[in-house]
């Protein structure tokens, strides 16, 4: 479920820095892909085709959002997708702080 929220996270990020056009155009691209896949799969496969079309659309939306984000901010996709050792130590510190407060 986490990978399916990547377009939402990136669009929220772009909105927070005042660049609404990027979110708008990524949404338009994802919507066009979605509609074309629905028209392709639903008549031939039915409701299962709709589910397949939705899954493909979410996946492609993730890819478009990640590629655009990485190209814009010169970040490697690997550093976003795969956690590093420092990420685990940061999470551990946050958990320890939370437990100490309670």
Order of alpha helices (4+ residues) and beta strands (2+ residues): alpha-alpha-alpha-alpha-alpha
